[in-house]
Amino acid sequence: MRRMITVGLCLAGMAVAGCETMQGAGRDMQTAGQLLSEQAANSQVQMGQPAPYGAAPAPYAPPEAAPAPY
């Protein structure tokens, strides 16, 4: 009986630790997804396309060199 309680407590501890690990991994994936979405929106704005709904526009940065005349 004592052995079953010990095994049960160990399994419960591993289950709780596993949930914490998965929750942390989920948060990391969510953060990475948000950063990727922001970078995609910035790239679209720089290419002259409108940003998707809800995306913050990138600040304007003038070109480094003037284009060559024709």
WOGI-V306190 format. One record per residue. N is the residue number from 1. PHI is phi in radians with two decimals (* if undefined). OMEGA is omega as a letter, one per 20 degrees, with the letter a starting at -180 (999 if undefined). Layout:
n:N phi:PHI omega:OMEGA
n:N phi:PHI omega:OMEGA
This chain:
n:1 phi:* omega:a
n:2 phi:-1.14 omega:r
n:3 phi:-1.15 omega:r
n:4 phi:-1.14 omega:r
n:5 phi:-1.15 omega:r
n:6 phi:-1.09 omega:r
n:7 phi:-1.11 omega:r
n:8 phi:-1.08 omega:r
n:9 phi:-1.14 omega:r
n:10 phi:-1.11 omega:r
n:11 phi:-1.12 omega:r
n:12 phi:-1.13 omega:r
n:13 phi:-1.11 omega:r
n:14 phi:-1.17 omega:r
n:15 phi:-1.14 omega:r
n:16 phi:-1.14 omega:r
n:17 phi:-1.12 omega:r
n:18 phi:-1.13 omega:r
n:19 phi:-1.14 omega:r
n:20 phi:-1.06 omega:a
n:21 phi:-1.12 omega:r
n:22 phi:-1.17 omega:r
n:23 phi:-1.14 omega:r
n:24 phi:-1.12 omega:r
n:25 phi:-1.13 omega:r
n:26 phi:-1.10 omega:r
n:27 phi:-1.13 omega:r
n:28 phi:-1.09 omega:r
n:29 phi:-1.14 omega:r
n:30 phi:-1.14 omega:r
n:31 phi:-1.11 omega:r
n:32 phi:-1.10 omega:r
n:33 phi:-1.12 omega:r
n:34 phi:-1.13 omega:r
n:35 phi:-1.11 omega:r
n:36 phi:-1.12 omega:r
n:37 phi:-1.12 omega:r
n:38 phi:-1.11 omega:r
n:39 phi:-1.13 omega:r
n:40 phi:-1.12 omega:r
n:41 phi:-1.13 omega:r
n:42 phi:-1.10 omega:r
n:43 phi:-1.13 omega:r
n:44 phi:-1.14 omega:r
n:45 phi:-1.14 omega:r
n:46 phi:-1.16 omega:r
n:47 phi:-1.49 omega:r
n:48 phi:1.65 omega:r
n:49 phi:-1.62 omega:r
n:50 phi:-1.17 omega:r
n:51 phi:-1.25 omega:r
n:52 phi:-1.13 omega:a
n:53 phi:-0.99 omega:r
n:54 phi:1.57 omega:a
n:55 phi:-1.58 omega:r
n:56 phi:-1.35 omega:r
n:57 phi:-1.22 omega:r
n:58 phi:-1.35 omega:r
n:59 phi:-1.15 omega:a
n:60 phi:-1.25 omega:r
n:61 phi:-2.22 omega:a
n:62 phi:-1.14 omega:r
n:63 phi:-1.07 omega:a
n:64 phi:-1.23 omega:a
n:65 phi:-2.19 omega:r
n:66 phi:-1.25 omega:r
n:67 phi:-1.17 omega:a
n:68 phi:-1.24 omega:r
n:69 phi:-1.22 omega:a
n:70 phi:-1.33 omega:999
